[in-house]
Amino acid sequence: MADKFFNDDVLLHQLVTSHFPEIVEDITDFGWLWVKAQIWKESSFQVDAVSRCGAKGLMQLMPATAFELGCDNPFDPITNLAAGIRYLAMQYRAFSEIPAGKERLRFSLAAYNCGRGYINKALQLAREAEGLPADYQQWQRQGCTPGFWQTWQVASRFLRHPQCQINNKVADWQQVIDYVHYIESKYSQYLQDSDVPRWHEAWAV
């Protein structure tokens, strides 16, 4: 009988570096621990996990997302992990307006959790609050002015804004914020468990 819990850090590291090399290049060699923390949050490493809304497997892929990513068996650990990691990488690469590294990863995790539409809307509202164009393309045409809106700490506040809606539905903003915070806290725990010295850049905010 197949194991119900995944416990292979070597394989996970290989999958992350293969499908999401930026997480190591932009964050350090310990960047893959973010994904390990995300898996813990999503499924507690339970291979056959199924959520109330129908998400399946280690990285809790929704059926439509799994189909889009070519994951025909979400309960196969390698297939599920490869698809989920690719999906997270897609979010990361799409947030080109956010500086590479941990800040962009926070936005990417949030998009993985609630959908990119809500995060884009929060970014629009955050830009607008700083007197910048809400529209992304207009912001680009005007010179790509940076600001505090590019930080998760600031932009995430706009998830609760009444105008942060997709198809007349508001985001479950507290759940999204808690999701990102939990994963980051778990990542820090993994660093500590791995005896990574405090001076190492992996600890940098």
Buried (B, 14 or more C-beta within 10 A) or exposed (E): EEEEEBEBEEEBBEBBBEBBEBBBEBBBBBBBBBBBBBBBBBBEBBBBBBEEEEBBBBBBBBEEBBEEBEBEEBBBBBBBBBBBBBBBBBBBEBBEBBEBBBBBBBBBBBBBBBBBBBBBBBBBBBBBBEEBBBEBEEBEEEEEEEBEBBBBEBBBBBBBBEEBEBEEEBBBBEEBBEBBBBBBEBBBEBBEEEEBEEEEEBBEE
